[in-house]
Amino acid sequence: MKVHMDRSLCNRWIAGCESCFGVRVEKGEFLLDGCVLEVEDEDQSDEIVCYIKDRDGEDKVLTITKENQAEAFDSWQQLLAKQMAES
């Protein structure tokens, strides 16, 4: 699944954003509302790749797998920082 997001379209503060994102990860569905602009799920893969236009103007890519799903649920920002440090 590929999810395209633009955080500048949502006015949630970061704790609210983390909570909203966590619910989406837990349910395994990213509905088109808030910051979610587009969802592509043709491949029916277990992997979720989030393309995030963040409020700092940067484009970020977060990859969620079965192995790191719990981390994504807890904090997408911490998981993103971890993935960026590993690359």
Sequence and secondary structure as in RCSB ss.txt:
>XXXX:A:sequence
MKVHMDRSLCNRWIAGCESCFGVRVEKGEFLLDGCVLEVEDEDQSDEIVCYIKDRDGEDKVLTITKENQAEAFDS
WQQLLAKQMAES
>XXXX:A:secstr
 EEEEEGGG    HHHHHHHHHHHHHHT   SSTTEEEEE SS  S EEEEEE TTS EEEEEE TTTHHHHHH 
HHHHHHHHHHH 
